Amino acid sequence: MALRYKTRKWLSLLILVVGLPLYIVAAVTIVGLFERPSILVELLIYVGLGVLWAFPLKAVFKGIGQPDPDGPGH
């Protein structure tokens, strides 16, 4: 099922404004539950988690920066 451009635009905004900060808080909380690893390991964990959230949402963000393909003039 393909999402319309406007739906993807609003969904991506919602994800970035609400979902991403919640994901960051959850990641920091989960890492904080364990004994603090070395700074390099901790950095790799955060980089990995920072990339991991984007893969399932790739379809939502794809083409959002482009003009509306169904908009006026097309």
Secondary structure, DSSP 8 states (H G I E B T S, - for coil): ----HHHHHHHHHHIIIIIHHHHHHHHHHHHHHS----HHHHHHHHHHHHHHTTTTTHHHHTTTTS--TTSTT-
